[in-house]
Amino acid sequence: MTQHALPQQLMAISRVAQIELEVRAAESQEMICSMAVNDTHRVIEYDHALIWLRRKSAIAAISGGLVVEKSAPQIAWFEKLCRSYSANGPGDSAGLITMSELPKNLQPGFDLWISGNAIWIPMKGVRGLREGGLVLLREKPFLEAELNILTRLTNAYGHALTALRAPVRERAQHWYRTRGVKFLAAGVALVILLNIPIPLSVLAEARIAPRDPILVTSPLNAVINRVMVRPNTTVDKGDTLFDFDHRELKSAATISEKRVSVLMANRFRAEQKGFEDAKARAELGLIEARLAQTYAELDRATEQLSRTRVRSPASGVVLFDAPEGWEGRPVQIGEKVMLLADPKKIKLEIEIPIDDVLVVEPGSEVRFFLAIRPSDPVLARLTNVSYSVKIINNQKAVFIGEAELDESAGGLRLGLTGTAKIIGPREPLYYVLLRKPLSAMRRLFGI
């Protein structure tokens, strides 16, 4: 070694030591990568430099402060080159990059992207783990002494990267020791809680309705003249409920009576003439037939007149719409006009939404919360659910459920309304919570 070369080597070692101190003081990975491609020039001359990080499997920085364009062909080629060197034997130590050592798919780009000489210096961290590598390019060849200096400096970069990650691991471990166990315990508790079986419940509108009511229908094809009772009033057996406009029927009966009188007179004359006139005797049979028909019409008109006043078939409470809606209204034979109910025979009628009908089944417990007494629920037991849908108020489709009220239920009368809570089978809590939102999403998106 010449006297001139010794001071240069000492100066290079001094610069390496200075860079090592600066690198170890770096606060971010980006700062270390920038120093590796730029400050290394203070020790070794080169034209271009780039650093590749193994954990990211990408070029992290290039010399000159340029932005790394991931989509640039040159960057893509060098990333493949670094991955190849890091994975194979030649990448374990610093050395010259030659075309013969490259895979065949990378050889076409060697002359295109490398002019002059290029070296690969592996970047190792704690316990010799590979952190990546540094690639330097220049026209003149690299010396063996330069490779030794670069190996030491590059390893300093690797140690700095490892040390920079250590506090992150320590913080993660500290977080896990202090909070992680708590979060894990909370997660386990939440999973257990969400799987606790609880009874499904359905809320639906309900009312007190009559059980086995008597249907009062129209006995005639006629017009209702007047309703004698008010809705929800008590009547006795035989009380008049409503009557029909009997003017047309009375007119028909009067006409039939007059026709009977005329035919009776005609029959008398025909009988008198029949002793002498054969023609009169022949007309007598025709008169008799007409008289029988007229008698039948009179009996029918008289019988219909007797049914123009409809009476209560039993004692009870009459249920129907407002009388004003029936008076003057034509009805057909058999058309429902009102119901006659026993106030002691009542049941709970529930309007079950379509989405909830699969949840309920006969025998389910029912709690009825009266609108006028919501704090004191009435117990009942679901007896049956209709097999078809009923349209309520021309807008709401429901299934009608019937429930038998508990014997202890008192103070209930027909027509009282409220909300019924039907207790269904037990299901996990998460299903109970998500059933309604999932059903709404299914209707919204048509799933």
SVG drawing of the C-alpha trace seen along z (x, -y; Angstrom):
<svg xmlns="http://www.w3.org/2000/svg" viewBox="-178 -15 182 43">
<polyline fill="none" stroke="black" stroke-width="0.4" points="0.0,0.0 1.4,-3.4 1.7,-6.3 -0.8,-8.2 -3.4,-5.4 -3.4,-5.1 -4.7,-8.6 -7.5,-8.0 -8.5,-4.7 -8.5,-6.3 -10.6,-9.1 -13.1,-6.7 -13.3,-4.7 -14.0,-8.0 -16.7,-8.9 -18.3,-5.4 -18.3,-5.9 -19.9,-9.3 -22.6,-7.9 -23.2,-5.1 -23.9,-7.6 -26.3,-9.6 -28.1,-6.5 -28.6,-5.2 -30.1,-8.6 -32.6,-8.4 -36.3,-8.4 -37.9,-6.7 -37.4,-4.1 -37.7,-6.7 -34.8,-8.7 -32.5,-5.6 -33.3,-4.6 -32.6,-8.2 -29.2,-8.2 -28.3,-4.8 -28.7,-6.0 -27.4,-9.5 -24.9,-9.7 -23.1,-6.6 -21.6,-8.8 -19.5,-10.5 -17.5,-7.2 -17.7,-5.7 -18.1,-7.4 -21.0,-6.1 -23.4,-7.4 -26.6,-5.9 -27.9,-4.0 -31.1,-2.3 -32.1,-0.4 -34.5,2.6 -36.3,3.7 -37.1,7.4 -40.2,6.9 -41.8,4.7 -40.2,6.6 -39.9,3.2 -37.5,0.4 -37.8,-2.0 -35.5,-4.9 -33.2,-5.9 -30.4,-8.4 -30.8,-12.1 -34.0,-12.5 -36.1,-11.2 -39.5,-9.7 -39.8,-5.9 -42.2,-5.3 -43.5,-1.8 -44.8,-1.5 -41.5,-2.5 -40.0,0.4 -36.5,-0.3 -37.8,-0.1 -39.7,3.1 -36.6,4.7 -34.4,3.8 -37.0,5.1 -37.0,8.5 -33.1,8.4 -33.0,7.7 -35.6,10.4 -33.5,12.9 -30.2,11.9 -31.9,12.0 -33.3,15.5 -30.2,17.1 -26.7,17.8 -24.9,14.9 -26.9,12.5 -25.3,13.5 -22.3,11.3 -21.3,8.2 -20.3,8.7 -20.4,7.6 -23.7,8.1 -23.0,10.0 -25.3,11.2 -24.2,14.8 -25.6,14.9 -29.0,13.5 -32.0,15.7 -32.8,15.9 -35.8,13.7 -33.7,10.8 -30.7,11.1 -32.3,9.1 -32.6,6.1 -29.0,6.1 -27.5,4.1 -30.6,1.9 -30.5,0.7 -26.9,1.3 -24.1,-0.6 -20.6,-0.1 -20.4,1.7 -23.0,2.6 -22.6,4.2 -25.0,5.8 -24.4,5.3 -26.7,7.3 -28.2,5.4 -28.2,7.6 -29.7,6.7 -29.8,8.3 -28.9,12.0 -27.9,11.8 -31.5,11.5 -31.7,10.1 -33.3,6.6 -32.7,6.0 -29.9,4.8 -28.1,1.8 -27.3,1.6 -24.6,-0.9 -23.8,-1.7 -20.8,-3.5 -18.5,-3.4 -15.2,-2.4 -14.7,0.9 -15.3,1.3 -12.2,2.2 -12.1,4.9 -11.4,2.4 -14.5,0.5 -16.6,3.6 -15.5,4.2 -16.3,0.7 -19.7,0.9 -20.5,4.2 -19.9,2.6 -21.9,-0.5 -24.8,1.4 -25.0,3.7 -25.2,0.5 -28.2,-0.5 -29.8,3.0 -29.2,2.8 -30.8,-0.7 -33.9,0.6 -34.1,3.5 -33.7,1.2 -36.4,-1.1 -38.9,1.7 -38.0,2.9 -39.9,0.2 -42.9,1.0 -42.8,4.6 -42.2,3.5 -45.2,1.2 -47.3,4.0 -46.2,6.4 -46.9,3.7 -50.3,3.0 -51.1,6.8 -50.0,7.2 -52.0,4.2 -55.0,4.1 -54.8,7.0 -55.9,9.5 -58.8,7.3 -59.9,7.0 -59.6,10.7 -61.6,11.4 -64.2,8.9 -64.4,10.6 -64.8,14.0 -67.5,12.6 -69.2,11.0 -69.3,14.2 -70.7,16.1 -73.3,13.4 -74.4,13.4 -74.9,17.1 -77.1,17.1 -80.5,18.4 -83.4,16.0 -87.0,16.3 -88.1,14.7 -91.0,12.2 -93.4,10.7 -95.3,7.4 -98.6,7.1 -101.8,5.0 -104.6,6.9 -108.2,6.4 -110.8,8.1 -113.2,9.8 -116.3,12.0 -116.0,15.8 -118.6,17.7 -120.8,14.7 -124.2,15.1 -124.3,13.7 -127.3,11.6 -128.0,11.5 -130.5,10.0 -133.6,12.3 -134.7,10.2 -133.5,8.5 -134.7,5.1 -133.6,1.7 -133.0,1.2 -135.3,-1.4 -134.2,-2.0 -131.7,-0.5 -133.4,-0.3 -130.2,0.3 -126.9,-1.4 -123.5,0.4 -122.1,2.1 -125.5,2.0 -127.1,4.9 -130.3,6.4 -132.7,9.1 -134.1,11.9 -136.9,10.8 -135.9,7.1 -136.2,5.4 -132.8,4.8 -133.7,3.2 -136.5,3.2 -136.9,2.9 -138.7,0.5 -142.0,2.5 -143.8,0.2 -143.0,2.3 -143.9,5.5 -147.2,4.1 -148.1,2.8 -147.4,6.3 -149.6,7.8 -152.4,5.3 -152.3,6.0 -152.4,9.8 -155.5,9.4 -157.3,7.4 -156.5,10.0 -157.8,12.7 -161.1,10.8 -161.5,10.4 -160.7,14.1 -163.1,15.2 -165.9,13.2 -165.0,14.6 -165.0,18.1 -168.5,17.5 -169.9,16.3 -168.3,19.2 -169.8,21.7 -173.3,20.1 -173.0,20.3 -171.5,23.7 -174.9,25.4 -176.0,24.1 -172.8,23.1 -170.1,25.6 -167.7,22.8 -168.1,21.3 -167.3,24.7 -164.1,24.9 -163.0,21.4 -163.6,22.4 -160.5,24.6 -158.3,21.8 -159.7,19.4 -159.0,22.0 -155.3,22.2 -154.9,18.4 -156.5,18.2 -154.1,20.7 -151.1,18.8 -152.4,15.5 -152.9,17.1 -149.3,18.2 -148.1,14.7 -150.2,13.3 -148.8,15.8 -145.3,14.9 -145.9,11.2 -147.5,11.7 -144.6,13.9 -142.0,11.3 -144.0,8.6 -143.7,10.6 -139.9,10.6 -139.4,6.9 -138.8,6.5 -135.7,8.4 -135.6,9.4 -132.7,10.5 -132.4,14.3 -130.7,14.2 -129.6,11.8 -126.2,10.2 -124.3,7.2 -124.8,6.1 -121.7,5.3 -121.8,3.4 -120.8,0.2 -122.6,-3.1 -126.4,-2.9 -126.2,-5.8 -124.2,-3.6 -126.9,-1.0 -130.1,-3.0 -131.3,-3.4 -128.8,-0.8 -130.0,2.1 -128.9,5.6 -129.1,9.1 -130.4,12.2 -127.7,13.6 -125.7,10.4 -124.0,9.8 -125.5,6.8 -124.3,7.2 -123.0,9.6 -124.7,10.7 -122.1,11.6 -122.2,12.9 -120.1,10.3 -118.9,13.2 -117.5,15.1 -114.5,13.2 -111.1,13.9 -108.0,12.0 -107.7,11.3 -104.1,10.6 -102.9,9.1 -99.6,10.9 -97.3,9.3 -96.3,11.5 -92.6,11.5 -93.3,12.8 -95.8,15.6 -93.1,18.3 -91.9,17.3 -95.3,18.0 -97.1,21.2 -100.2,22.4 -99.6,22.8 -97.3,19.8 -97.6,17.5 -99.2,14.1 -99.0,11.0 -101.7,8.4 -100.9,4.8 -104.1,2.7 -103.9,-0.7 -105.8,-2.1 -103.8,0.0 -100.3,0.7 -98.6,1.4 -100.7,4.5 -100.5,7.1 -103.2,9.7 -102.0,13.3 -103.3,15.4 -102.4,18.5 -102.3,18.6 -104.8,21.1 -104.6,20.8 -103.4,18.7 -105.2,18.2 -103.9,20.1 -104.4,17.1 -103.5,13.4 -106.1,10.8 -105.9,7.2 -106.6,4.7 -107.8,1.2 -106.8,2.0 -103.2,1.4 -101.8,3.9 -101.5,7.6 -101.6,9.7 -102.4,13.2 -105.1,13.3 -104.3,15.1 -106.6,16.1 -105.7,16.4 -107.6,17.7 -107.5,15.3 -106.4,16.4 -109.3,17.2 -107.9,14.6 -108.4,11.8 -111.1,9.4 -112.4,6.0 -112.3,6.7 -115.0,5.8 -115.4,6.2 -113.6,3.7 -110.7,2.9 -107.4,2.6 -103.7,2.8 -100.5,4.6 -99.9,8.3 -96.5,9.7 -96.2,13.3 -93.4,15.3 -91.8,17.6 -89.1,20.3 -85.6,19.7 -82.9,18.6 -79.3,17.2 -79.2,13.5 -77.4,12.6 -80.2,14.1 -82.8,12.2 -80.9,8.9 -80.2,9.4 -83.6,11.0 -85.4,7.7 -82.5,5.8 -81.8,8.8 -85.5,9.1 -85.6,5.3 -82.5,5.7 -84.1,8.6 -87.2,6.6 -85.1,3.5 -82.7,5.3 -84.9,8.1 -82.6,10.8"/>
</svg>
